[in-house]
């Protein structure tokens, strides 16, 4: 049983189509890590629009994979970008979200033999 992600929404919208589920999982594994890095680039450069673009891009994937805590954190990052906040205000939230995504990635790779 998955601990760091939940595929219930993916199975629900796909009518249990295993190929579709695998496409979503592969998309997560292939794209989200670099998108998370780009959020960090934006935060470190105080480029709020850059960070926002990548945060907004991964938000639906986190929701779809049932990663509720990481989803809430990405919402906070989006809000931080809109408020043009200071770097120190968001670093811990980013670190937490990134760690949750890393745990989910490792678990998904193991569960799906990727």
C-alpha positions, 0 to 999 in steps of 0.5 A: 500500500502506498504511503506517500501517494494515492492513486484513487483519483487517477483510477477514478477518472480513468475507469481503472485504465491501467495504461492511463495510470502508468502514463500519469505515474511516468509523467510524475517521475519524468517531469516533476523532479526538474519542475521542483528544481525550477521552483527552487531556482525561482525562489533563490533568484527571487524570480517570483514569476518563474517559481509561480509557473513551475508551481502552477504546473505541478499543482494538478499532478500533486492533487491527482496523486493524492499528495495532500500535504505537498499540494497544500504546500504548493498552494502556499508557494503559489501564494508567496509568488503572488505576494512577492514574498521574501525568500526566507518566508518560503524556504522551509515550505519548499524544503518540506514539499520537495522532501515529500515529493522525493519520498513519493518518487522513490515509492512510485519507482519501487512500486512500478519498477521504474 
